[in-house]
Amino acid sequence: MIEKKKSAKRGRRSPLGDRRQFLTMMDPEIIRAIKMAAIAEDRAAWSVMEEAAREWLERRKKR
């Protein structure tokens, strides 16, 4: 019997480490700006957003 390899779903990436997907909604212009900034820094958009969230949480904690 021939076994079929499971192909990755188009547009899906495997999680990095313990990260999980988190769905949110934003203004399309902000999304576009985040993606462009990530490209300019040769980073993934999720990495930019994770950094921004960490910084926001740190500022919030200091209040």
The 8 nearest C-alpha neighbors of each residue, nearest first, counted from 0:
[[1, 2, 3, 4, 5, 6, 7, 8],
 [2, 0, 3, 4, 5, 6, 7, 8],
 [3, 1, 0, 4, 5, 6, 7, 8],
 [2, 4, 5, 1, 6, 0, 7, 8],
 [5, 3, 6, 2, 7, 1, 8, 0],
 [4, 6, 3, 7, 8, 2, 9, 1],
 [7, 5, 4, 8, 9, 3, 11, 12],
 [6, 8, 9, 5, 11, 12, 10, 13],
 [9, 7, 11, 10, 6, 12, 5, 13],
 [8, 10, 11, 7, 12, 6, 13, 5],
 [9, 11, 8, 12, 7, 13, 6, 14],
 [12, 10, 9, 8, 13, 7, 14, 6],
 [13, 11, 14, 10, 7, 8, 9, 15],
 [12, 14, 15, 11, 7, 16, 18, 19],
 [15, 13, 18, 16, 12, 19, 17, 20],
 [14, 16, 18, 17, 13, 19, 12, 20],
 [17, 15, 18, 14, 19, 13, 20, 12],
 [16, 18, 15, 19, 14, 20, 13, 21],
 [19, 17, 16, 15, 14, 20, 21, 13],
 [20, 18, 21, 17, 14, 15, 16, 13],
 [19, 21, 22, 18, 14, 45, 23, 17],
 [22, 20, 19, 23, 18, 45, 24, 49],
 [21, 23, 20, 24, 19, 25, 45, 48],
 [24, 22, 21, 25, 20, 26, 30, 48],
 [23, 25, 22, 26, 27, 30, 21, 29],
 [26, 24, 27, 30, 29, 23, 28, 31],
 [25, 27, 29, 28, 30, 24, 31, 32],
 [28, 26, 30, 29, 31, 25, 32, 24],
 [27, 29, 31, 30, 26, 32, 25, 33],
 [30, 28, 32, 26, 31, 27, 33, 25],
 [29, 31, 27, 33, 28, 32, 34, 26],
 [30, 32, 28, 34, 29, 33, 27, 35],
 [33, 31, 29, 35, 34, 30, 36, 28],
 [34, 32, 36, 30, 35, 31, 37, 29],
 [33, 35, 37, 31, 32, 36, 44, 38],
 [34, 36, 38, 32, 37, 33, 39, 31],
 [37, 35, 39, 33, 38, 34, 32, 40],
 [36, 38, 42, 34, 40, 44, 35, 39],
 [37, 39, 41, 35, 40, 36, 42, 34],
 [40, 38, 36, 37, 41, 35, 42, 34],
 [41, 39, 37, 38, 42, 36, 35, 43],
 [42, 40, 38, 39, 37, 43, 36, 44],
 [43, 41, 37, 40, 38, 44, 46, 47],
 [42, 44, 46, 45, 37, 47, 41, 38],
 [43, 45, 47, 37, 46, 34, 48, 33],
 [46, 44, 48, 43, 47, 49, 42, 50],
 [47, 45, 49, 43, 44, 48, 50, 42],
 [46, 48, 44, 50, 45, 49, 51, 37],
 [49, 47, 51, 45, 50, 46, 52, 44],
 [48, 50, 46, 52, 51, 47, 45, 53],
 [49, 51, 53, 47, 48, 52, 46, 54],
 [52, 50, 48, 54, 49, 53, 55, 47],
 [51, 53, 55, 49, 54, 50, 48, 56],
 [54, 52, 56, 50, 55, 51, 49, 57],
 [53, 55, 57, 51, 52, 56, 50, 58],
 [56, 54, 52, 58, 57, 53, 59, 51],
 [55, 57, 59, 53, 54, 58, 52, 60],
 [56, 58, 60, 54, 59, 55, 53, 61],
 [59, 57, 55, 61, 60, 56, 54, 62],
 [60, 58, 56, 57, 61, 62, 55, 54],
 [59, 61, 57, 58, 62, 56, 55, 54],
 [62, 60, 58, 59, 57, 56, 55, 54],
 [61, 59, 60, 58, 57, 56, 55, 54]]
